[in-house]
Amino acid sequence: MRLPRGVERVRARGRTYYYWNPGRGTDREGERVPLPNADDRPADFWREVERRSADAPTIFPAGSVSELVERYRASEEFRSKSESTQSSYSVHLRRFSAPEAWGLLRVRDLTPAGVLAARDALRTTPGMANHMLSCGRSLWNWAIPLDMAENNPFERVKPFEVLDRGHVPWPRWVTDYFITHASPDLVRLARLGIMTCQRESDLIRMGPEHRERNGIWCRPRKTRRRRRAFHIPLQTADALELDRWAETPIIFTNSRWKAPIQRHRNDLYLYSPRAAPYTETSIRARYHRWLRKTQEGKKLRALWQKWVADQARKYEWDIDADDGANPTIHGLRGTGILLRYSLGYEVDQIANDIGMSRPMVERYMRFKDQMEVAASGGARPKLVEAKG
């Protein structure tokens, strides 16, 4: 039996004894505490080990990676990051601080060779490997001013080259098909995503109270710790549509119901057939159920997969075919960006109006000559400056 950490096994006079002794062999070693015999009373043994593990104080060697991780978790630097970033970083921080990894290693002793080995161990998931490098760079850069490290070994290790996966903007034919066949709440999701170019975590929180003048206010959940709300200018038709949503109920239908169900909320634009607010998880689940469970959704997925494969072959897109299973909600951001560009807006103005960095806008702009997102015909209207 492989013993859990902190347990010592002693063989004496033909019998085996188990003790709780987490500091064994170190300057923190204390008195051994007898444990129930794991061979005769396994349930009692594991119950006592679990209790003592939960009660034991966590002590990290001074200057170790484990100590660095704990100090970083408690710092304002870490707590100022968005919840999603904290969650994703925590995956790597747990890996760094594990005793079987770098937990007991001195921060100063980690070398680029060690980081390279950690990166290569994640070769089968290059995106995760690159995110690990990003997390490590942030952690060691934070450690240097604390005099826990002299240099950053993560800076010397290059990330894997990965294909540009997902987030392909919706072309016009997808938008038209979806608006024609999807359920009314999902149609609102698509329309709102294209209008505002925001993440689903922000779309589900938008409501009439955020409407003002010719646009809508938004304070992105992901970056709210470091930025205030900004005003997103909208086309007149889009602004009027939002005003109509504020007064118009959604009529939901289902083959299992005897009659359509009418729902309305005056505080949100998007809500479920039970008139409940959506969460990020529930809106994605409803979207993917429509794609995978309805005939219209299945047809769209098949058409999308063929279209992505054709585009990738024709324009040599660096998009993995496995990631082109269906249009993504996040792709609506790119659709909105390209639509604004087709209306005559410049990149800097688009970035200003939707609260996105110029590099991110330009990332979506690479599709601008390869797909149609807006109605064709007619010249671009004259640009009228509308500051966000």
Steps between C-alpha positions, in 0.01 A plus 500: 500500500629845407493711814349847497726795572574545873460132592794294623503120504717314751565125506589362845487150653313362205226761512432815298420830668379823341569851629405853407835676456479766223831669597706184494863553402478881517557768762120502546484138619292460816368214707361205308126447548372139478237431234246215474653199330444534126499123454246413769288818509538671159186712534615641834851551363390706200247697703769603750751586228244716325415680824862569588582610144221756515610629841873506433649846443653550160868584532707578194880516492621860488575612147328198344264501205220393735557807717510723192170361373328554834626859526392567142150362563461738793635800310308788346674416172316166483173618653475787251473253214161392368331194648558301182871587499535410867331168432717414200821614673412287803528187288866578432574637846387170653729321257796724586457462877451122508784333699552250221551791258672826607332551838811442712741649247652840573358767271854605406591147395240454224680499165379545140573130452250418774239726343566343160442153646171618652393649168587184309304289750190687377586458133171322424310811617705788357245761600525392863880489475513857370262618771725335758794701365297820520403428860859419592632820342253705703586316821878533465479864390304562821766313702801696375421830684447292817858372468374143473640468146773668300376417151200350327568151356166507316622784279754267337246236391300556184133403486377233263372618165129431499235530234247781526215299645138602506338841524443523128253785429157402375459574128174648378350167394546358852347806664202492263445127553530527878263796531247315284509165680625543858281553805411864578731532800795368301415736216521784751836362614637512145360846429630643829843341450535652153372841613734535798796264425510392865556166674205282600580573868407863426214437255302308762517799740384767256157654545295816443670682789824495302347667192579867457501743207611321183657201671541281806733503802719204585756423767657168393503242776838361395682834523280685747773514764709731287249694291175688533184475294513636146231599254460290182349700210235307304337538162159664527320182394684300766423752774132494406502121503630497857225741600247265343644204693454691825124507438447178306472155659676198353271224376657159560379186325569132562349185355440373855285799593132528424537865400775762463618666820535877525767644730618851574755670725544873522858479631668274243506452125592130526318250720397136497160339426443517876576873497816427700824691441758310300846415630798452272461125541125489441504724190774290345315180588179627341689608188672164462178308566343686210798416279510131592138410574298678230492419131569863413800507734641176361466634148680821594786302654539294182494809280745679728747213502503484122532877470791518748681219317450677167619834640803343665598335173431804282660767720741275691345586835695366796191353661485143620206324337421332833434844651265596217213285623255787523481881518585624848327765707837671532515523121220758514757752621692463175179527299416829670851634440491415129151647471618829651792501260265445205308809615812714469646497850879497537681250720584753773141618523367145514742422782394815685127441455489136610769516769742263328872542441618585151699173467188299581294692244772443242496130582143481375570735211701229325164359390376828351565412134409133528140499617184703466340608827274787391246560227676553169454793266529873549795710598622529854325783680704800597663448834354704783723509805332347803722484803444228754 
